[in-house]
Amino acid sequence: HIDFSSHIYKVSTYHYNWHGETEILILLKGRIEMSCNSEVFTMEPLDSIIISPQVGHATLALEQDTTALVIHVGKDFFQQFDPNFGMYQFVIRSDKSNRHNPFFTSLRHHAAMMMLIKSNGESPINQMWLEHHYLALASKVYDEIDAVKSIHGKPVDMTVATFDKMIAYIDKNYQQKIELEDIAQIGGYNVNYTSQFFKRQLGVSFLEYLLRMRLREATVRLANSDDGVAHIASSCGFADIKAFNVAFKKYFRMTPTEYRKQVKAIGRKTTLQDGVEIVAVENQDVLELLHSFLSYEDDSRAKSELEFMSQKLEALKAKLADVVDVVKAL
């Protein structure tokens, strides 16, 4: 009756998503550019975002070794409680003004507990605690969604399905020469409309998206293989090594060779899954970050007790002032 997936991963040069699950992303380390609903903004460490199903979004790492925790809530989970959930559209995100408020602090706490419990195995007691924290997280998330959701009609329309085909074609053929005319033909639109639609949905142009896909693959190969830089450049769709070096340096402020040295020096335990570099929870820096989120309950309880004592003190001060006024009147 609970349906979700979760992992910690290294945010790459560019990653585009359009799926049927509700996504909860918490940035653990580094900075990313997020494109969502035609809006482009920067997320800082500890920032979180919750995105409704069927809303295209993309991330671009702005710093080396950027790491995020992501939870995908199954498309039927919320719908079993709210049959209209498939028609809702929402984007909930934090920034410097609210990233430490009770909701986002609680979100980080429960997400961290889920990851730590998952890493300890699948014993019955672990499964019970995992479900406890998942349901606590889901209920708080739904409460926030309920306050900001908008109705957008049908859960999926033909525009989404068509655009998905166009994206799938690029993702499969980005190593080869692709023109905007090829993509327009797949969608059945003219070139101008396709160009505008691309920009509106992703926040970047077709050519920029294509470049980011090529760079994304190149960073994975630099980190996980010993292939020569020239071979990586040609196999990822770049015309020559010079074009590759210029594009790489523009985004990373270093050459591909320097990037490879830095990645190798980190020595972090990772695995590649569907083009995404998964980071093991057991890594020391990840463990430290997750454990830093666990003090939420103690901190919130102490804060509540302090607020209660402050209220009692103010009440006593008010009573004392009344007594003083009475004495003065005598």
Disulfide bonds with the S-S distance in Angstrom:
none
